[in-house]
Amino acid sequence: MSFNVPDDLRYLESHEWVHTDGATARVGITDFAQDELGDVVFVELPDGGDNLTAGEAFGVVESIKAVSDVYAPISGTVTAVNESLFDRPELLNEDPFGDGWMLEVEVGDEGELDELLSAEEYRDQIV
């Protein structure tokens, strides 16, 4: 099976993605992750203003198959939470790189982005 792995994103081995636009980063889970989880039924996310630490869990995604922690690809302060996911957690399955985004974060250390996987490295991991 072939999964969507956009080239303009960076990835964690634990299947989260991050897209940066200046000092702001948008975070979510990958197409591979949503496929492995199956139908998502519940999402737990931090509050705006919370601080994230790269590599540490920031939330939970619950599916009909499993409950999984979601990890921060970068450190920073949460500036926005996709509240649509609370009413429609299935957005993670339907559009993980678009309407299914999870958080926006004010980037704390841009150098952390260099430690993440490129799209090519992530593709190699999931095949």
C-alpha positions in Angstrom: 0.0 0.0 0.0 1.2 3.5 -0.8 0.9 6.3 1.7 0.8 10.1 1.1 4.1 11.6 2.4 4.2 15.3 1.5 7.7 16.4 0.6 7.4 19.8 2.4 6.9 18.3 5.8 9.3 16.9 8.4 8.5 13.7 10.4 9.0 11.8 13.6 9.7 8.1 13.6 6.5 7.9 15.8 4.5 9.1 12.8 3.8 12.8 13.5 4.4 15.5 11.0 5.3 19.2 11.3 5.0 22.0 8.8 6.8 25.3 9.6 5.8 28.7 8.3 8.2 31.2 9.9 7.9 31.0 13.6 4.8 28.9 13.6 4.5 25.2 13.1 1.5 23.0 12.4 1.5 19.5 13.8 -0.5 16.3 13.0 -0.3 12.6 12.5 0.7 11.0 9.2 -1.4 9.1 6.7 0.4 5.9 7.7 -0.5 6.5 11.4 -4.2 7.1 10.7 -4.2 3.9 8.6 -2.6 1.8 11.4 -4.9 3.2 14.0 -8.1 2.6 12.1 -11.3 4.6 12.7 -10.4 7.4 15.2 -13.1 7.9 17.8 -11.6 10.3 20.3 -8.8 12.9 20.5 -7.2 14.5 23.5 -5.1 17.6 22.9 -3.3 20.2 25.1 -4.7 23.7 25.8 -3.6 26.8 24.1 -0.6 28.3 26.0 0.7 24.9 27.1 4.4 24.2 26.4 5.5 21.2 24.4 8.9 19.5 24.6 10.2 17.7 21.5 9.9 14.0 21.8 7.4 14.1 24.7 3.7 13.1 24.5 1.3 16.0 24.1 -2.0 14.1 23.5 -3.9 10.9 22.8 -5.6 9.5 19.8 -8.1 6.7 20.5 -9.4 4.5 17.7 -11.5 1.4 17.6 -8.2 -0.6 17.6 -5.9 1.2 20.0 -5.1 4.2 22.2 -1.9 5.9 21.2 0.1 8.8 22.5 1.0 11.6 20.1 4.5 13.1 20.4 5.7 16.6 19.8 8.1 16.9 16.9 9.4 20.2 18.2 9.4 22.3 21.4 7.3 25.4 21.7 4.1 27.0 23.0 0.7 25.8 21.7 -0.9 28.8 19.9 -3.9 27.0 18.4 -5.8 23.7 18.8 -7.9 22.2 16.1 -11.2 22.1 18.1 -13.0 20.5 15.1 -11.3 17.2 16.1 -13.3 17.1 19.4 -16.6 16.8 17.5 -15.2 15.1 14.4 -12.2 13.0 15.3 -12.6 11.1 12.0 -11.0 14.2 10.3 -7.7 12.5 11.3 -8.6 9.6 9.0 -10.2 11.7 6.3 -7.6 14.4 5.9 -4.5 14.0 8.2 -2.5 16.7 6.4 -5.3 19.2 5.9 -8.5 19.5 8.0 -7.1 16.9 10.4 -4.2 19.0 11.7 -3.9 18.9 15.5 -2.0 21.9 16.8 -0.2 25.1 15.9 3.0 25.8 17.9 5.2 28.8 18.3 8.6 27.3 17.5 11.0 27.3 20.4 14.2 26.0 18.7 14.3 25.9 14.9 17.4 23.7 15.2 15.2 20.8 16.3 13.7 20.7 12.8 17.1 19.5 11.5 16.8 16.4 13.7 13.5 15.3 12.2 13.1 12.9 9.2 12.8 14.2 5.7 10.0 12.9 3.6 12.4 10.4 1.9 13.7 9.1 5.2 10.2 8.7 6.5 9.1 6.9 3.3 12.0 4.5 3.8 10.9 3.8 7.4 7.3 2.9 6.5 7.8 0.6 3.5 
